[in-house]
Amino acid sequence: SVQGIKTIRKVARAKNLSLTLVLDATATEKDALRVLKREGIKDVKLAKMNSLELSKRNTQMHFPNILMHKDGHIVGPMVPGVMGENTYSRVVGKYLE
């Protein structure tokens, strides 16, 4: 799902944070870019899901979700679902500020 990408990107930019969209392991970058373009989303960093730690955290059970990291370590829980700007801002601020 691409719902919420524009909102979380806006929050990340406002807080001067980087954002990487992690694709399902079976998705292709070409298809992802096509869908993002159709939704008016461009200039995003993409990565393919290939992490045992992320798998163990059940990140593939629910898309979209956010997972925050700081200084090379995951901080806070995986947060599933699409949220509004204020909620994203509070969640991100709690673990990254």
Secondary structure, 3 states (H helix, E strand, C coil): CCCCHHHHHHHHHHCCCCCEEEECCCCCHHHHHHHHHHCCCCCCEEEECCCHHHHHCCHHHCCCEEEEEECCEEEEEEEECCCCHHHHHHHHHHHHC
